[in-house]
């Protein structure tokens, strides 16, 4: 099993990743929000890149069965039902609903790798369940860090490293240099200091500055949502 890490999505442009297994990570906060929404009963999450695309979709699907979620610069888009904080995606809010989600980085990354043979959604929240799935079927896997507007995000890299380390600890795996760098990043913190570690990242500090500090605690809660979200044919469902 080969485990690779893309520290930014654009680095996959010249890689042969069609029909390969991909795991997309955007810890703060899109993939954490997607995992939370599905765990709390949303029927599917439809990732979109642009505001107009989201509005057109909600009109075609029907406002009564779907919710609009998304952010720009970390804050809820005006007129949307929800932002990009997983704390908003409670069972009371999302159970039985389709979610149309529009974010700056995470949803764009998911759609970029839509031609992967299997596109999974990862976070700290579903870490254990995801790792168990990868171990059970140990095929070559590329962990993709969404980053933030084209810049590396340490929280995504560390999450990729934790996944790579846990998988490689059980099955025979070849690690690329990028995967080994990610593992090194993951080792810089223990479970007990994960919130502090993520809070010191650029994006963590930014979320704190705009009043979203509670999201850091939520997004670093290990194994709180044991599901496997899979993206296929334009939508993400709970494939557990």
Order of alpha helices (4+ residues) and beta strands (2+ residues): beta-beta-alpha-beta-alpha-beta-beta-alpha-beta-alpha-beta-alpha-beta-alpha-beta-alpha-alpha-alpha-alpha-beta-beta
